[in-house]
Amino acid sequence: MRWAEGFIAVDWGTTNRRAYRMDTSGKCTAEFEDDKGILSVPKDGFPAAIADIRNRLGDHPLLLAGMIGSNRGWKEAAYVPCPAGIDDLAKGLLWAGSREAIIPGVSYLRNGRADVMRGEEIQLLGAVAAHLVDPTGLVCHPGTHNKWVTLRHGQISEFQTVMTGEIFNLLKEYSILSDLLQGEVEANGAFKQAAADAIGEAALTSELFSVRARVLLGQSKKEDAAAYTSGLLIGTDVRIGLSIPTAAQISVIGRPELTKLYAAAIGQAQRDSVEVDGEKCFLAGAHEIAKRI
């Protein structure tokens, strides 16, 4: 039986996993999400975790993406170097069993700069395959570690990672700002003003301290602090991503709650962007690889 006739695609991250049962057309017929990320599974516990997925979604082949293929996951899948397309990912699959294939990550090494991704590649190339993004465009992929990706000829040509999400989480958990960052982040006026300031090359580390001072001195509302801080970080992220002049279309791929923030910040740089659902891109990419097995 060919994989494309039925398989399970798993986006297995550090703290969460999402699994989808796929039919012949690439449509998801059942799914689940839980907090069984790789850090919650002991090294010898992955066979049992795999069995759990099949118990919930059926006895099908598994296509595994994300941190499951890292050196902290089940088995380490070597990176495919840029430029990388969907065929390169299919050729680089690591077989962890007779019916379990791990998708490789993608690496970038040029002019002394090194970068890696795991999990984003399947969404990026799935978006290309499904004609959801410009195959020669610029893609922003928000997350814990945001990626700015240049596509050429439908391949990942080069990319740069910015640790924006992780920095915000660290500030929220451990910094002097933590009590101010527990609220919801909205793309409101405070967020947009902070993003505009950061795009205008405001000094990030200084401006972060001012978040608390502004509240203490009555210059801003406590309830706006989370949005303002997020705006500073995402605006700096956007400044980095747009540092190489390009007129290419900007697509923002990911979960809606993140893509709307990045789209708002990109707008403060006087650029338009298109938001694309990351789950749809993941399913398209998984289906494309399954067709090649």
C-alpha positions in Angstrom: 0.0 0.0 0.0 1.3 3.4 -1.0 1.7 6.0 1.8 -0.4 8.5 0.0 -3.4 6.1 0.4 -3.4 6.7 4.1 -0.9 7.8 6.8 -0.6 9.8 9.9 1.4 13.1 9.9 2.8 14.3 13.2 4.1 17.8 14.0 6.1 16.9 17.1 7.6 19.8 18.9 9.5 20.4 22.1 6.4 20.9 24.3 3.5 19.8 22.2 2.6 17.4 19.4 -0.2 17.5 16.8 -1.2 14.4 14.9 -3.4 14.2 11.8 -4.8 11.1 10.0 -4.7 11.8 6.2 -6.7 10.3 3.4 -5.7 9.8 -0.3 -6.6 13.4 -1.2 -4.5 14.9 1.5 -7.5 15.8 3.6 -7.3 15.4 7.4 -10.0 13.0 8.6 -9.1 12.9 12.3 -6.7 14.7 14.6 -5.6 15.4 18.1 -3.2 17.7 20.0 -1.6 17.2 23.4 1.3 18.3 25.6 3.4 15.2 24.9 6.3 17.1 23.3 9.7 15.5 23.1 10.9 16.8 26.4 8.1 14.9 28.2 9.1 11.6 26.6 12.1 9.6 27.9 14.6 8.5 25.3 13.4 4.9 25.5 9.7 6.0 25.6 9.2 6.9 22.0 8.0 3.5 20.8 5.3 3.7 23.4 4.5 7.3 22.4 4.3 6.1 18.7 2.0 3.3 19.7 -0.3 5.8 21.5 -0.7 7.8 18.3 -1.7 4.7 16.4 -4.2 3.7 19.2 -5.8 7.0 18.8 -5.8 7.5 15.0 -5.4 4.0 13.5 -2.7 1.5 12.4 -1.1 3.6 9.6 2.4 4.6 8.6 3.7 7.7 10.4 5.4 10.7 8.9 7.1 12.6 11.7 8.3 16.3 11.6 9.8 18.7 14.0 12.0 18.2 17.1 11.3 14.5 17.1 14.2 14.4 14.6 16.6 16.4 16.7 19.4 15.2 19.0 16.9 15.5 21.9 14.2 13.5 20.1 13.7 9.9 19.1 16.4 9.6 16.4 18.4 12.4 14.8 17.7 13.1 11.2 20.6 14.9 9.4 19.9 18.4 8.1 19.4 19.0 4.4 21.5 22.1 3.3 20.0 25.1 1.5 18.8 25.4 -1.2 16.3 22.8 -0.2 13.0 21.7 -1.9 10.3 19.1 -1.2 12.2 16.5 -3.2 15.3 17.0 -1.0 13.2 16.5 2.1 11.8 13.3 0.7 15.2 12.0 -0.2 16.6 12.8 3.2 13.9 10.9 5.3 15.3 9.0 8.2 13.6 5.6 8.7 13.2 5.0 12.4 11.2 1.8 11.7 9.6 0.1 8.7 6.6 2.4 8.8 8.0 5.5 10.7 9.8 8.1 8.7 11.3 11.3 10.2 11.5 14.4 8.0 15.0 16.1 8.1 15.5 19.7 9.1 17.2 22.3 6.9 20.5 24.0 7.5 22.1 27.2 6.3 25.8 27.9 6.3 27.3 30.8 4.4 29.7 33.6 5.0 30.3 32.5 8.5 26.6 32.5 9.5 25.0 29.3 10.6 21.3 28.6 11.1 19.0 25.6 11.4 15.3 24.8 11.3 13.1 21.7 12.2 9.4 21.6 11.5 9.1 24.9 9.7 10.5 23.4 6.4 7.5 21.2 5.9 5.1 24.2 6.3 7.2 26.4 4.0 7.4 23.9 1.2 3.9 22.7 1.7 2.8 26.3 1.2 4.7 26.5 -2.0 3.2 23.2 -3.2 -0.3 24.3 -2.4 0.3 27.7 -4.1 -0.4 29.6 -0.8 2.8 31.7 -1.0 4.9 33.3 -3.8 7.6 30.7 -4.7 10.1 33.6 -5.0 8.8 35.5 -2.0 9.8 36.4 1.5 8.2 34.3 4.3 8.0 35.2 8.0 7.3 32.1 10.2 6.5 33.3 13.8 7.0 31.0 16.7 9.3 30.5 19.7 12.1 31.0 17.2 10.8 33.1 14.3 12.2 32.4 10.8 12.7 34.9 8.0 12.9 32.8 4.8 13.8 33.7 1.2 12.2 31.4 -1.3 13.7 31.0 -4.8 12.3 28.7 -7.5 10.1 27.1 -4.9 13.0 26.2 -2.6 14.3 27.4 0.8 17.2 29.5 -0.4 18.3 31.2 2.8 16.9 32.0 6.2 17.5 33.8 9.5 16.2 32.9 13.0 15.2 35.5 15.6 14.6 34.3 19.2 11.7 36.7 19.7 9.1 34.3 21.2 11.6 32.7 23.6 12.8 36.1 24.8 9.3 37.2 25.5 8.6 34.0 27.4 11.8 34.4 29.5 10.9 38.0 30.3 7.4 36.9 31.2 8.6 34.2 33.5 11.8 35.5 35.1 12.4 39.2 34.6 11.6 42.3 36.5 8.8 42.8 34.0 7.1 39.5 34.7 4.2 40.9 36.7 3.4 43.3 33.9 3.4 40.6 31.1 0.7 38.2 32.3 -2.1 39.9 30.2 -3.2 39.1 26.7 -1.2 40.6 23.8 -3.4 42.4 21.2 -2.4 44.3 18.1 -3.7 47.5 19.7 -2.4 51.0 19.7 0.3 50.3 22.3 1.6 47.3 20.4 1.7 49.2 17.1 3.4 52.2 18.6 6.1 50.0 20.2 6.5 48.1 16.9 6.9 51.4 15.0 9.5 52.6 17.6 11.5 49.4 17.3 11.4 49.4 13.5 12.7 53.0 13.8 15.8 51.5 15.5 14.9 52.2 19.1 17.4 50.7 21.5 15.7 47.4 22.5 17.4 46.6 25.8 16.9 50.2 27.1 13.3 50.4 25.9 12.5 47.1 27.6 13.4 48.6 31.0 11.4 51.6 30.2 8.2 49.5 30.1 8.2 49.3 33.9 9.3 52.9 34.4 6.5 54.1 32.1 3.9 52.3 34.3 5.5 53.5 37.6 5.5 57.1 36.4 2.0 57.0 35.0 3.0 57.4 31.4 1.3 54.1 30.3 -1.3 51.7 31.6 -0.3 48.5 33.3 -2.7 46.5 31.1 -0.9 47.7 28.0 2.5 46.6 29.2 2.4 43.1 27.6 1.3 44.4 24.2 3.9 47.2 24.3 6.7 44.7 25.2 5.6 42.3 22.5 5.5 45.2 20.1 9.1 46.2 20.9 10.3 42.6 20.4 8.3 41.9 17.2 9.1 45.3 15.8 12.8 44.6 16.3 12.3 41.2 14.7 10.6 42.8 11.7 13.5 45.3 11.4 15.9 42.4 11.2 13.8 40.5 8.7 13.5 43.5 6.4 17.1 44.6 6.7 17.9 43.3 3.2 15.8 45.4 0.8 13.3 43.4 -1.1 10.1 44.1 -2.9 9.0 40.5 -2.7 5.6 39.6 -1.3 5.7 38.9 2.4 3.8 35.9 3.6 3.3 35.2 7.3 2.8 31.5 8.1 1.7 30.2 11.4 -1.1 30.2 14.0 -3.5 33.1 13.6 -2.8 34.6 17.0 0.8 35.0 16.0 0.4 35.9 12.3 -1.9 38.8 13.1 0.7 40.4 15.4 3.5 40.1 12.9 1.2 41.3 10.1 0.4 44.4 12.3 4.1 45.0 12.9 5.0 44.6 9.2 2.3 47.2 8.5 4.2 49.6 10.7 7.1 49.2 8.3 4.8 50.4 5.5 4.7 46.9 4.0 1.8 44.7 3.1 1.7 41.0 4.1 -0.5 38.0 3.6 -1.4 35.7 6.5 -1.4 32.0 5.8 -2.6 29.2 8.1 0.3 27.1 9.2 -1.7 23.9 9.8 -3.0 24.0 6.2 0.6 24.4 5.0 1.8 21.5 7.2 -0.8 19.1 5.8 0.0 20.1 2.2 3.7 19.5 2.8 3.1 16.1 4.5 0.9 15.0 1.6 3.5 16.0 -0.9 6.2 14.0 0.8 3.9 11.0 1.2 3.3 11.0 -2.5 7.1 10.6 -3.0 7.4 7.5 -0.7 
